[in-house]
């Protein structure tokens, strides 16, 4: 899709002169991370970019893909590139909340001889958490993970324990074998910034995978960024300016998904039973800021919003039976929205189709 002029950057630009060097450093780090990952992971450039955008936006991700697509290897290798502590949790139907948050045990104090409680941290006390097959564990354990994601803390007994920062949760789901699973409700999926599809590799990529994995090849990963630098870059993302036009574009995209609201297109009324909430707009803009920095820009464009519309919206809109019977997926609806919503500055506000949305 052709992208046009996005308008002037607001005068109250919050990117400082000393931030320009940090932007260059981030772009160089992005290139270096992709080069490091390419030593182990073949392809999946788009997935890697979306993971880094979520990380620098302080968001979390759901990765969906069939077994054998190197989701676990990709995430563990990424943690090595970022010099962060990695923890993998294999979710099962018998997993309890204390198995992931930690538990209190009674320990004897050798000095006083008194018995006292001591907290033993669980696997959530790491920087990058791989929640493998999150839909295979009961709601109580899912809720414990979601509290950690939202509050960045866990509660054991009456005591709250702060989690390390940065804190990044990557939950995986298998799109097949849904029997005996506990699918995340829409309200809980909304806590995740992105839902990323990990797809099959191309012929040449799979050829390279087969060649590498059946030979004696070992690759050393060199850390690119540390935790403190990542925290600084997360603050830098927040300072990236965004024009009113880009915010309006993100708002119009999201508000067109809400059934029963003014200005909703007919195809949305026909195909959706539920639309996206305010978090979708927030994550589109935050993700757009991070994507702009990764590409060496200090402002957000409509192109950034369009590129992130799929991972932000696909788990926040719910198709109905009519859409399912016609083979319509959330990605089909998003594609239609992107093709029918004008991107040029000024066209959006002048188009009579969207006057009801602006007036609502």
C-alpha positions in Angstrom: 0.0 0.0 0.0 1.3 3.4 -0.9 2.1 5.7 2.0 1.9 9.4 1.6 3.1 12.4 3.5 2.3 12.1 7.2 2.4 15.8 8.1 4.7 17.9 10.2 6.1 16.7 13.5 4.7 18.6 16.4 6.7 21.5 17.7 6.7 20.0 21.2 9.1 17.3 20.0 10.1 15.2 22.9 13.0 13.5 21.2 16.1 15.3 22.6 19.3 16.0 20.7 21.2 13.5 22.8 18.5 10.9 21.9 19.6 10.8 18.3 22.7 8.8 19.2 20.5 6.4 21.1 18.3 6.0 18.0 21.4 5.1 15.9 22.5 2.7 18.6 19.1 1.0 18.6 19.1 0.6 14.8 22.6 -0.8 14.8 21.6 -3.2 17.6 18.6 -4.3 15.6 20.8 -5.1 12.7 23.3 -6.9 14.9 20.6 -8.9 16.7 19.2 -10.1 13.3 22.7 -11.1 12.2 23.3 -13.0 15.5 20.0 -14.8 15.3 20.6 -15.7 11.6 23.5 -17.9 12.9 20.9 -20.2 14.6 17.5 -19.3 13.1 16.8 -19.4 9.4 14.3 -16.8 8.1 11.4 -15.6 10.4 12.6 -12.0 10.0 9.1 -10.5 10.4 8.5 -12.6 13.6 11.9 -11.4 15.1 11.1 -7.8 14.3 7.6 -8.0 15.9 9.2 -9.6 19.0 11.7 -6.8 19.4 9.0 -4.2 18.9 6.9 -5.7 21.7 10.0 -5.9 23.9 10.9 -2.2 23.5 7.2 -1.3 24.0 7.0 -3.2 27.3 4.4 -5.5 25.8 3.9 -9.3 25.7 3.2 -11.7 22.8 1.3 -14.8 21.9 3.1 -16.9 19.3 0.9 -19.4 17.4 2.4 -22.0 15.1 2.5 -25.8 14.6 5.2 -27.8 16.4 8.7 -27.8 15.0 9.0 -24.2 13.8 11.8 -23.4 16.3 9.6 -21.1 18.5 11.5 -22.1 21.7 14.9 -22.0 20.0 14.1 -18.5 18.6 13.1 -17.1 22.0 16.0 -18.7 23.9 18.5 -17.4 21.3 17.0 -13.9 21.5 17.5 -13.9 25.2 21.2 -14.6 24.7 21.4 -11.8 22.2 19.9 -9.5 24.8 22.0 -10.8 27.7 18.8 -11.5 29.6 17.9 -14.3 31.9 15.6 -16.8 30.2 13.1 -19.2 31.7 10.9 -21.8 30.1 7.6 -23.0 31.6 6.0 -26.0 30.0 2.3 -25.6 30.8 0.4 -28.8 31.6 -3.1 -29.5 33.0 -1.7 -30.3 36.5 0.5 -27.1 36.8 -0.4 -25.1 39.9 0.1 -21.3 40.4 2.8 -21.9 43.0 4.7 -23.9 40.4 5.4 -20.7 38.4 5.3 -18.0 41.0 7.2 -19.7 43.7 6.3 -20.9 47.2 7.1 -20.3 50.9 8.9 -23.0 52.8 9.7 -23.3 56.6 13.4 -23.0 57.3 15.2 -23.1 60.6 17.3 -20.1 61.4 20.7 -21.6 62.5 21.5 -18.5 64.5 18.4 -18.3 66.7 17.0 -21.8 66.2 13.6 -20.3 65.3 11.6 -21.5 62.3 10.6 -18.9 59.8 9.1 -18.8 56.3 11.4 -18.3 53.3 10.3 -17.5 49.8 11.7 -19.7 47.0 11.2 -17.8 43.7 9.6 -19.7 40.8 10.5 -19.6 37.1 8.6 -16.3 36.6 11.6 -14.5 38.2 13.5 -14.1 35.0 13.6 -11.5 32.2 12.2 -13.4 29.3 9.6 -16.0 30.0 8.5 -18.7 27.5 5.1 -19.8 28.5 4.9 -22.9 26.3 1.4 -24.0 25.3 -0.4 -21.6 27.7 -3.7 -23.0 26.6 -3.0 -26.4 28.2 -3.0 -25.2 31.8 -6.1 -24.4 34.0 -7.5 -20.9 34.3 -6.1 -20.5 37.9 -2.5 -20.9 36.7 -3.2 -18.7 33.6 -4.5 -16.0 35.9 -1.3 -16.1 38.0 0.7 -15.5 34.8 -1.6 -12.7 33.7 -1.2 -11.0 37.1 2.6 -11.1 36.6 2.3 -9.7 33.1 0.0 -6.8 34.1 1.3 -5.9 37.6 4.9 -7.1 37.1 4.6 -8.7 40.5 3.4 -12.0 42.1 1.5 -12.5 45.3 2.3 -15.4 47.5 0.3 -15.6 50.7 -0.1 -11.9 51.7 3.3 -10.8 50.4 3.9 -9.2 47.0 7.2 -9.9 45.2 8.4 -7.5 42.5 9.6 -9.1 39.3 12.8 -8.3 37.5 12.8 -5.6 34.8 12.8 -5.9 31.9 10.0 -8.5 32.0 8.8 -10.1 28.7 6.3 -12.9 28.4 6.1 -15.0 25.2 3.2 -17.5 25.3 2.9 -20.1 22.6 -0.2 -21.9 21.4 -0.6 -24.9 19.1 -3.4 -24.3 16.5 -4.1 -28.0 16.3 -5.1 -30.6 18.9 -7.5 -28.3 20.8 -9.1 -31.2 22.8 -8.5 -30.9 26.5 -7.2 -27.3 26.4 -8.2 -24.2 28.2 -8.4 -21.4 25.5 -7.6 -18.0 26.8 -10.8 -15.8 27.0 -10.8 -12.7 24.8 -10.4 -10.4 27.9 -7.2 -12.2 28.8 -5.9 -12.3 25.2 -6.3 -8.5 25.3 -3.4 -8.3 27.8 -1.0 -9.4 25.1 0.3 -6.7 22.8 0.7 -8.9 19.7 -0.5 -12.3 18.4 2.2 -13.4 16.1 1.8 -16.3 13.5 4.9 -18.4 13.0 4.5 -19.9 9.6 6.2 -22.6 7.6 9.6 -21.7 6.1 10.0 -21.3 2.4 11.7 -24.1 0.3 15.1 -22.5 0.4 14.8 -21.7 4.1 13.8 -25.3 4.9 16.7 -26.6 2.7 19.1 -24.5 4.9 17.4 -25.8 8.1 17.8 -29.4 7.0 21.5 -28.8 6.1 22.4 -27.1 9.3 20.5 -29.3 11.8 21.9 -32.6 10.4 25.5 -31.5 10.5 28.1 -30.8 13.2 27.5 -27.0 13.4 27.7 -24.9 16.6 27.3 -21.2 16.7 28.3 -18.8 19.5 25.9 -16.0 20.3 27.4 -12.6 21.3 25.2 -10.4 23.6 24.2 -7.2 21.9 22.2 -5.3 24.6 22.0 -5.6 28.4 19.0 -5.1 30.7 19.8 -1.5 31.6 20.2 -0.5 28.0 16.9 -2.1 27.1 15.2 -0.1 29.9 16.7 3.1 28.6 15.5 2.3 25.1 12.0 1.5 26.4 11.9 5.1 27.8 13.2 6.4 24.5 10.3 4.7 22.7 7.8 6.7 24.8 9.4 10.0 23.7 8.9 9.4 20.0 6.5 12.1 18.6 3.4 11.1 16.7 1.2 13.4 14.6 -2.6 13.9 15.1 -3.2 12.4 11.7 -1.5 9.1 12.6 -3.4 8.9 15.9 -6.7 9.5 14.0 -5.8 6.8 11.5 -5.2 4.3 14.3 -8.4 5.3 16.0 -10.5 5.0 12.8 -9.1 1.5 12.1 -9.9 0.3 15.6 -13.3 2.0 15.9 -14.5 0.5 12.6 -14.4 -3.0 14.3 -16.9 -2.2 17.0 -20.3 -3.6 16.2 -23.3 -1.3 16.7 -21.1 1.9 16.8 -21.6 4.8 14.3 -19.7 4.5 11.0 -19.0 0.8 11.1 -18.7 -0.7 7.6 -21.3 -3.2 6.4 -18.8 -6.0 6.0 -17.7 -5.6 9.7 -21.4 -5.8 10.8 -21.8 -8.9 8.7 -18.5 -10.7 9.8 -17.7 -9.7 13.4 -19.4 -10.4 16.7 -17.0 -8.3 18.8 -14.5 -5.6 18.1 -11.2 -4.2 19.6 -11.0 -2.1 22.7 -8.9 1.0 23.6 -5.8 -1.1 24.3 -5.6 -1.8 20.5 -5.1 1.9 19.8 -2.5 2.2 22.6 -0.5 -0.7 21.3 -0.8 0.4 17.6 0.8 3.8 18.6 3.4 2.4 21.0 4.3 -0.4 18.5 4.5 2.2 15.8 6.9 4.3 17.9 9.2 1.3 18.5 9.0 0.2 14.8 10.0 3.7 13.7 13.1 3.7 15.9 14.1 0.2 14.7 14.0 1.6 11.1 16.0 4.7 12.1 13.2 7.2 12.1 12.2 9.6 15.0 8.5 9.9 14.1 5.7 7.5 13.5 4.1 7.1 10.0 0.9 5.5 8.8 3.0 2.7 7.4 4.0 1.7 10.9 0.4 1.5 12.0 -0.5 -0.6 8.9 2.4 -3.0 9.4 1.3 -3.7 13.0 -2.5 -3.8 12.4 -2.4 -7.6 12.0 -0.6 -8.7 15.2 -2.4 -6.0 17.3 -5.9 -6.7 16.1 -6.2 -10.3 15.1 -6.8 -11.6 18.7 -9.0 -8.6 19.6 -11.7 -9.1 17.0 -14.0 -12.0 17.0 -15.6 -13.4 13.8 -19.1 -14.8 13.9 -20.6 -18.0 12.4 -21.3 -16.3 9.1 -17.7 -15.3 8.6 -16.4 -18.8 9.7 -18.7 -20.5 7.3 -17.4 -18.4 4.4 -13.7 -18.9 5.4 -13.4 -15.3 6.7 -10.6 -14.9 9.3 -9.7 -11.9 11.4 -6.8 -11.2 9.1 -9.3 -11.1 6.2 -11.2 -8.4 8.0 -8.1 -6.4 8.9 -6.9 -6.6 5.2 -10.3 -5.2 4.1 -10.1 -2.4 6.7 -6.6 -1.4 5.5 -7.6 -1.3 1.9 -10.8 0.8 2.5 -9.4 3.3 5.0 -7.5 6.2 3.3 -4.0 6.8 4.5 -3.4 10.3 3.0 -3.5 13.2 5.4 -6.7 15.2 5.0 -8.6 12.5 3.1 -9.6 10.7 6.3 -11.4 13.8 7.8 -13.0 14.8 4.5 -14.3 11.3 3.6 -18.1 11.2 4.4 -17.8 7.5 5.4 -15.9 8.4 8.5 -17.8 11.6 9.6 -19.9 9.5 12.0 -16.8 8.0 13.6 -15.3 11.5 14.2 -18.6 12.8 15.6 -19.2 9.8 18.0 
